[in-house]
Amino acid sequence: MRALVAGRVGEPGDVLRLESRPVPTAEAGQALIRVTATPVHASDLHVVRGRYGFSPGFPAVGGYMECVGRVEALGPGTEGLRIGERVVHVAIPAVPGPHVEGTWQEYLVADAPRLLPVPDRLSDSDACQLAVNPLTALLLVTRELDVQPGEWLLQTAAGSTVGRLVVQLAGHLGIRTINVVRRRDAVEEIKALGGDEVVCTEDEDLMERVAEIAGPAGVRKATDCVAGELGAQVSRALAPGGEVVVYGALSTHRQTDPAALTIPVSARSLIYETKVVRGFWLNRWFGTASPADVVDALCEVRSLVVRGVLAIPEGRPFPLERFAEAVSFAEAPAHGAKPLLVFEGVFEDGR
């Protein structure tokens, strides 16, 4: 089989190579999956660069998040799955937790609890993006912040994939959103998705606009995936007792600028206004959540996507041998669609 392997830590364009490897064998409690499609996330590239929260050990097959495929074979005693069944492999490594195989390969072995059956009517583009961004949006809104109907939720990077999913989920749950974007031409897009209010930092003051929108009661819950000065402004815009959950640092795409990875928070606001700034990382959630909680959350996400409550942006497919183009596309500013590595002859559009 073909596998896309990072031989060492470095820039993806320099260290990724296609290799021929033996097809692995499923052991007890495992399944062999023939991969159909797997995304190229920015976090996958950060892992290759050695700038993420874990290292798989090199050389390593790339892709540390998710994929869709079909069950090719079952290991001894593996229950709950059948040959030919279409499944999403939730390959997000738990921290702390055991090693998980990368998804950028034609076949992989996965533990049965990491496989989520999905209906054939769900496109491969939707299915292979099911386990990271929609799950992050669900956990941020309903578990981490427990936003209630009628409450305001302030979020940065509303035009990102997670941001768009948060807008859709909030509308479904009756939550009001204040959505921060950096480009004026993104305002109408977010409103069309159902965003209640949109603040454009290109020509608007975030703190002033939040105060105008939320009034004296203010906003007590926020998510941020930009960090840097914008993350600090979100903290300052919160009402006393407010909380912001930081889950990314988009202000520094390659995680090399220390200033952009810093959120300058006022000690006075933390002390006298008892505001809270804390982090969320999906890998650590997998490492601390109970197996039952993981299954419940994944099944909830699957239901929301299948029912059309959450619409995942359509990915752009690239055959595996064109991986260099996929990586370049993932790195392009405002590229929009998620690049998907696909295996010719098996990609399914769900229609």
C-alpha positions as CSV (number, residue, x, y, z in Angstrom):
1,M,0.0,0.0,0.0
2,R,1.0,3.6,-0.4
3,A,1.6,5.8,2.7
4,L,2.6,9.4,3.1
5,V,5.4,9.5,5.6
6,A,7.3,12.2,7.4
7,G,10.9,10.9,7.7
8,R,11.8,13.5,10.3
9,V,10.8,16.8,11.9
10,G,10.8,19.6,9.3
11,E,8.8,21.6,6.8
12,P,6.2,19.3,5.2
13,G,7.3,20.0,1.7
14,D,10.8,18.9,2.6
15,V,10.2,15.8,4.7
16,L,7.0,14.2,3.4
17,R,7.5,11.2,1.0
18,L,5.2,8.6,-0.6
19,E,6.4,5.1,0.5
20,S,5.3,1.6,-0.2
21,R,4.5,-0.4,3.0
22,P,2.9,-3.7,3.8
23,V,-0.8,-3.7,4.5
24,P,-1.1,-4.1,8.3
25,T,-3.0,-6.9,10.0
26,A,-5.9,-6.3,12.4
27,E,-5.4,-7.9,15.8
28,A,-8.0,-8.7,18.6
29,G,-10.4,-5.8,19.0
30,Q,-9.3,-4.1,15.9
31,A,-10.4,-3.5,12.3
32,L,-8.5,-3.0,9.0
33,I,-9.8,0.0,7.2
34,R,-9.5,0.9,3.6
35,V,-9.2,4.6,3.7
36,T,-11.4,6.7,1.3
37,A,-10.6,10.3,2.2
38,T,-8.6,12.0,4.9
39,P,-8.2,15.8,5.5
40,V,-5.0,17.9,5.8
41,H,-5.5,20.0,8.9
42,A,-3.1,22.8,9.9
43,S,-2.5,20.8,13.1
44,D,-1.3,17.8,11.0
45,L,1.4,20.1,9.5
46,H,2.3,21.5,13.0
47,V,2.9,17.9,14.1
48,V,5.3,17.4,11.2
49,R,7.1,20.6,12.1
50,G,7.4,19.5,15.7
51,R,5.3,22.4,16.9
52,Y,2.2,20.7,18.2
53,G,1.3,19.4,21.6
54,F,2.5,15.8,20.9
55,S,5.0,14.0,18.7
56,P,4.3,10.6,17.1
57,G,8.0,9.8,16.8
58,F,9.6,9.9,13.4
59,P,9.5,8.5,10.8
60,A,5.7,8.5,11.0
61,V,2.7,8.3,8.7
62,G,1.1,11.7,8.6
63,G,-2.5,12.6,9.5
64,Y,-3.4,12.6,13.2
65,M,-7.0,13.5,13.2
66,E,-9.7,11.7,11.1
67,C,-10.6,9.8,8.0
68,V,-13.4,7.8,6.4
69,G,-13.2,4.4,4.9
70,R,-14.7,0.9,4.9
71,V,-14.0,-2.1,7.1
72,E,-11.8,-4.5,5.0
73,A,-11.2,-7.1,7.7
74,L,-11.8,-7.7,11.4
75,G,-9.4,-9.0,14.0
76,P,-10.2,-12.0,16.3
77,G,-13.1,-11.3,18.6
78,T,-13.8,-7.8,17.2
79,E,-17.5,-7.1,17.8
80,G,-20.0,-4.3,16.7
81,L,-18.6,-3.9,13.2
82,R,-19.1,-5.8,9.9
83,I,-17.0,-6.2,6.7
84,G,-17.8,-3.5,4.2
85,E,-19.3,-1.1,6.8
86,R,-18.5,2.6,6.2
87,V,-16.9,4.2,9.2
88,V,-15.2,7.3,10.4
89,H,-11.9,6.6,12.2
90,V,-11.4,9.1,15.0
91,A,-7.6,9.1,15.0
92,I,-7.1,12.0,17.4
93,P,-4.4,10.9,19.8
94,A,-5.5,11.1,23.4
95,V,-3.1,13.0,25.7
96,P,-2.2,11.1,27.8
97,G,-2.9,8.0,25.8
98,P,-1.6,5.3,23.5
99,H,-0.1,5.7,20.0
100,V,-2.6,6.1,17.2
101,E,-1.8,5.3,13.5
102,G,-1.7,8.2,11.0
103,T,-4.5,8.4,8.4
104,W,-2.5,9.4,5.3
105,Q,-2.3,5.8,4.0
106,E,-4.4,3.5,2.0
107,Y,-5.0,1.0,4.8
108,L,-4.8,1.3,8.5
109,V,-5.6,-0.7,11.6
110,A,-7.8,1.0,14.2
111,D,-9.2,0.0,17.6
112,A,-12.9,-0.8,17.3
113,P,-14.0,1.9,19.9
114,R,-12.3,4.5,17.6
115,L,-14.6,3.7,14.7
116,L,-18.0,5.4,14.2
117,P,-20.4,4.0,11.6
118,V,-21.8,6.5,9.2
119,P,-24.6,6.2,6.6
120,D,-23.8,6.0,2.9
121,R,-25.9,9.2,2.2
122,L,-23.3,11.2,4.0
123,S,-20.6,12.4,1.5
124,D,-17.0,11.4,2.0
125,S,-16.2,15.1,2.3
126,D,-18.6,15.5,5.3
127,A,-17.7,12.1,6.9
128,C,-13.9,12.6,6.8
129,Q,-14.3,16.0,8.6
130,L,-16.8,14.8,11.2
131,A,-14.6,14.2,14.2
132,V,-12.5,17.3,14.6
133,N,-14.2,20.6,13.8
134,P,-17.9,19.7,14.5
135,L,-16.9,18.0,17.7
136,T,-14.8,21.0,18.8
137,A,-17.8,23.3,18.2
138,L,-20.2,21.1,20.1
139,L,-17.8,20.7,23.1
140,L,-17.0,24.4,23.3
141,V,-20.6,25.5,23.3
142,T,-22.3,22.8,25.3
143,R,-19.7,21.3,27.6
144,E,-16.8,23.7,28.1
145,L,-19.0,26.9,28.4
146,D,-22.5,25.4,28.8
147,V,-24.0,28.3,27.0
148,Q,-27.8,28.5,27.6
149,P,-30.6,29.5,25.3
150,G,-30.9,33.3,25.2
151,E,-27.3,33.9,26.4
152,W,-24.7,35.8,24.4
153,L,-21.6,33.9,23.1
154,L,-18.7,36.0,21.7
155,Q,-16.4,34.2,19.3
156,T,-13.4,35.2,17.3
157,A,-12.6,33.8,13.8
158,A,-16.2,33.4,13.0
159,G,-15.4,32.7,9.4
160,S,-13.2,29.7,10.2
161,T,-14.7,26.2,10.0
162,V,-15.2,25.9,13.7
163,G,-16.6,29.4,13.8
164,R,-19.2,28.7,11.1
165,L,-20.2,25.5,12.9
166,V,-20.6,27.4,16.2
167,V,-22.9,29.9,14.5
168,Q,-25.1,27.0,13.1
169,L,-25.1,25.2,16.4
170,A,-26.0,28.3,18.4
171,G,-28.9,29.1,16.1
172,H,-30.2,25.5,16.6
173,L,-29.9,25.9,20.4
174,G,-31.3,29.4,20.7
175,I,-28.0,31.0,21.7
176,R,-27.2,34.5,20.5
177,T,-23.8,35.1,18.9
178,I,-21.5,38.0,18.5
179,N,-19.1,37.0,15.8
180,V,-15.7,38.6,15.2
181,V,-14.2,38.7,11.7
182,R,-11.3,40.6,10.3
183,R,-12.6,41.3,6.8
184,R,-15.6,43.5,5.9
185,D,-16.6,41.1,3.1
186,A,-17.1,38.3,5.6
187,V,-19.8,40.1,7.5
188,E,-22.7,39.2,5.3
189,E,-21.5,35.6,5.0
190,I,-21.8,35.1,8.8
191,K,-25.1,36.9,9.0
192,A,-26.4,34.6,6.2
193,L,-25.4,31.6,8.3
194,G,-27.5,32.9,11.2
195,G,-25.0,35.0,13.2
196,D,-26.9,37.5,15.2
197,E,-24.2,40.2,15.3
198,V,-20.9,40.6,13.5
199,V,-18.0,42.8,14.5
200,C,-15.4,43.5,11.8
201,T,-12.0,44.4,13.4
202,E,-11.0,46.0,10.1
203,D,-12.9,49.1,10.9
204,E,-14.7,48.6,14.2
205,D,-13.6,48.7,17.9
206,L,-14.3,45.3,19.5
207,M,-14.9,46.5,23.0
208,E,-17.2,49.3,22.0
209,R,-19.3,47.1,19.7
210,V,-19.7,44.4,22.3
211,A,-20.8,47.0,24.9
212,E,-23.3,48.4,22.4
213,I,-24.7,45.0,21.5
214,A,-24.9,43.3,24.9
215,G,-25.8,46.3,27.0
216,P,-25.2,46.6,30.8
217,A,-25.4,42.9,31.4
218,G,-22.5,42.3,29.0
219,V,-21.2,39.0,27.7
220,R,-20.0,36.3,30.1
221,K,-18.9,33.5,27.7
222,A,-16.5,33.6,24.8
223,T,-14.3,31.4,22.6
224,D,-11.1,32.5,21.0
225,C,-8.8,30.7,18.4
226,V,-6.7,33.7,17.4
227,A,-4.8,34.6,20.6
228,G,-2.4,37.6,20.5
229,E,-3.9,41.1,21.0
230,L,-7.3,40.1,19.7
231,G,-7.5,37.4,22.4
232,A,-6.7,40.0,25.0
233,Q,-9.4,42.3,23.6
234,V,-11.9,39.5,24.0
235,S,-11.0,39.1,27.6
236,R,-11.3,42.8,28.2
237,A,-14.7,42.9,26.5
238,L,-16.2,40.3,28.9
239,A,-18.4,41.3,31.8
240,P,-17.1,40.7,35.3
241,G,-17.0,36.9,36.0
242,G,-16.8,36.2,32.3
243,E,-14.9,33.3,30.8
244,V,-13.0,32.9,27.6
245,V,-11.9,29.5,26.3
246,V,-8.9,29.6,24.0
247,Y,-8.6,26.7,21.5
248,G,-6.2,28.0,18.9
249,A,-3.7,30.7,17.8
250,L,-4.5,31.6,14.2
251,S,-2.7,34.9,14.6
252,T,0.5,32.9,14.0
253,H,-0.1,30.3,11.3
254,R,3.1,28.5,11.8
255,Q,3.4,29.0,15.5
256,T,6.8,30.8,15.3
257,D,5.9,34.3,16.6
258,P,6.1,34.4,20.4
259,A,4.1,37.6,20.6
260,A,1.2,36.2,18.6
261,L,1.2,33.1,20.9
262,T,0.8,35.4,23.9
263,I,-2.4,36.8,25.3
264,P,-1.6,39.9,27.4
265,V,-4.3,39.7,30.1
266,S,-4.6,42.3,32.8
267,A,-4.1,41.0,36.3
268,R,-6.6,43.6,37.6
269,S,-9.3,42.1,35.5
270,L,-8.5,38.6,36.7
271,I,-8.4,39.7,40.4
272,Y,-11.1,42.4,40.7
273,E,-13.4,41.2,38.0
274,T,-12.7,37.5,38.5
275,K,-12.5,36.8,34.8
276,V,-11.2,33.5,33.6
277,V,-9.0,32.7,30.6
278,R,-8.4,28.9,30.0
279,G,-7.5,26.6,27.3
280,F,-9.2,23.7,25.4
281,W,-7.4,21.1,23.4
282,L,-9.3,18.2,21.8
283,N,-6.5,15.7,22.3
284,R,-6.5,16.3,26.1
285,W,-10.3,16.0,26.1
286,F,-9.9,12.6,24.6
287,G,-7.4,11.8,27.3
288,T,-9.6,12.8,30.2
289,A,-13.2,12.1,29.0
290,S,-14.8,8.8,29.9
291,P,-15.4,6.3,27.0
292,A,-19.1,6.8,27.4
293,D,-18.8,10.6,27.1
294,V,-16.7,10.2,24.0
295,V,-19.2,7.9,22.4
296,D,-22.1,10.2,23.4
297,A,-20.5,13.3,21.9
298,L,-19.5,11.6,18.7
299,C,-23.0,10.2,18.2
300,E,-24.5,13.6,18.9
301,V,-22.2,15.2,16.3
302,R,-23.0,12.5,13.7
303,S,-26.7,13.1,14.3
304,L,-26.4,16.9,13.9
305,V,-24.5,16.5,10.6
306,V,-26.7,13.8,9.2
307,R,-29.8,15.9,10.0
308,G,-28.3,18.9,8.3
309,V,-28.2,21.0,11.5
310,L,-24.5,21.4,11.0
311,A,-23.2,21.9,7.4
312,I,-19.5,21.1,7.0
313,P,-17.9,23.2,4.3
314,E,-17.2,21.0,1.2
315,G,-13.5,19.9,1.0
316,R,-11.3,20.0,-2.0
317,P,-10.1,16.5,-3.0
318,F,-6.5,15.8,-4.1
319,P,-5.3,12.3,-5.1
320,L,-2.6,11.0,-2.7
321,E,0.2,11.4,-5.2
322,R,-0.6,15.1,-5.4
323,F,0.0,15.6,-1.7
324,A,2.4,18.5,-2.3
325,E,-0.4,20.5,-3.9
326,A,-2.7,19.6,-1.0
327,V,-0.1,20.8,1.5
328,S,0.4,24.1,-0.4
329,F,-3.4,24.6,-0.6
330,A,-3.7,24.1,3.2
331,E,-1.0,26.7,3.7
332,A,-2.6,29.3,1.4
333,P,-4.1,32.4,3.1
334,A,-7.9,32.2,3.2
335,H,-8.0,29.0,1.2
336,G,-11.5,28.3,2.3
337,A,-12.1,24.6,1.5
338,K,-10.2,21.9,3.5
339,P,-7.8,19.9,1.3
340,L,-8.7,16.2,1.3
341,L,-6.3,13.4,0.4
342,V,-8.4,10.8,-1.5
343,F,-7.8,7.4,-3.0
344,E,-8.8,7.2,-6.7
345,G,-11.7,4.9,-7.5
346,V,-13.2,4.9,-4.0
347,F,-14.1,8.5,-3.3
348,E,-17.9,8.8,-2.6
349,D,-19.9,12.0,-2.9
350,G,-22.9,10.7,-0.9
351,R,-25.4,11.5,-3.6
